[in-house]
Amino acid sequence: MPNTYIKVIRTEQGVRLRIAKVPLTTTAGVPNTVAHNLPKAPLFAFYVPANGDGSWYETAVPDGTNAYLTVGASGPTSFTMYAFY
């Protein structure tokens, strides 16, 4: 399912940025590569875990296809990624 942006903002320089809310599902205990389905690589992204209270971190910055998260053994398996692209 393609993601759609939820808002468009303009910077002071006139650059248009779209903001997308992207649901991500991961597996606890391993590095995860998760398709974000955005039309291009985000300029900035942040993640909000929806469940679990263990450790997790961004393994690498998202590229044009995927987001990269490593989740600890009792970490969250569901995230919302907010991406600016």
C-alpha positions as CSV (number, residue, x, y, z in Angstrom):
1,M,0.0,0.0,0.0
2,P,1.6,3.3,-1.0
3,N,1.9,5.9,1.7
4,T,0.5,9.4,1.1
5,Y,1.7,12.5,2.7
6,I,-0.3,14.2,5.5
7,K,0.9,17.7,5.1
8,V,3.0,20.0,2.8
9,I,5.0,22.8,4.3
10,R,7.3,25.4,2.7
11,T,10.6,26.4,4.1
12,E,11.7,30.1,4.2
13,Q,13.6,29.4,1.0
14,G,10.5,28.2,-0.7
15,V,11.3,24.5,-0.7
16,R,8.2,22.2,-0.4
17,L,8.5,19.4,2.1
18,R,5.9,16.6,2.4
19,I,5.3,14.9,5.8
20,A,4.3,11.3,5.7
21,K,3.1,9.0,8.5
22,V,4.4,5.5,7.7
23,P,3.5,2.3,9.7
24,L,6.4,-0.1,10.1
25,T,6.4,-3.6,11.5
26,T,9.7,-5.1,12.8
27,T,10.9,-8.3,14.4
28,A,12.4,-8.1,17.9
29,G,16.0,-9.3,18.5
30,V,17.4,-8.7,15.0
31,P,18.3,-5.9,12.6
32,N,15.3,-5.0,10.3
33,T,15.1,-3.7,6.8
34,V,11.6,-2.4,6.3
35,A,10.1,-0.9,3.0
36,H,8.7,2.5,3.6
37,N,7.0,2.9,0.2
38,L,7.9,6.6,-0.1
39,P,8.6,8.1,-3.6
40,K,12.1,9.1,-2.5
41,A,14.5,9.0,0.4
42,P,13.4,11.1,3.4
43,L,15.5,14.2,4.3
44,F,14.6,13.6,8.0
45,A,12.7,10.8,9.8
46,F,11.8,10.0,13.4
47,Y,10.2,6.9,14.9
48,V,7.5,6.4,17.6
49,P,7.3,2.9,19.0
50,A,3.8,1.6,19.4
51,N,4.4,-1.4,21.7
52,G,7.2,-3.0,23.7
53,D,9.6,-1.2,26.1
54,G,12.9,-2.7,25.2
55,S,15.8,-1.1,23.3
56,W,15.9,-0.2,19.7
57,Y,17.8,2.2,17.4
58,E,18.1,3.3,13.8
59,T,20.8,1.1,12.2
60,A,21.2,3.4,9.2
61,V,19.5,6.4,7.7
62,P,16.5,5.6,5.5
63,D,17.3,5.4,1.8
64,G,15.0,5.6,-1.2
65,T,13.5,2.2,-0.5
66,N,13.9,1.1,3.2
67,A,14.1,2.1,6.8
68,Y,16.7,0.4,9.0
69,L,16.0,-0.4,12.6
70,T,17.6,-2.8,15.1
71,V,15.3,-4.0,17.8
72,G,16.4,-5.6,21.1
73,A,15.0,-8.9,22.4
74,S,12.0,-7.3,24.2
75,G,11.8,-4.3,22.0
76,P,8.9,-2.9,20.0
77,T,7.7,-4.6,16.9
78,S,5.5,-1.8,15.6
79,F,6.6,1.8,14.9
80,T,5.2,4.9,13.2
81,M,7.8,6.7,11.1
82,Y,7.2,10.3,10.4
83,A,9.2,11.2,7.4
84,F,10.0,14.6,5.7
85,Y,10.7,14.2,2.0
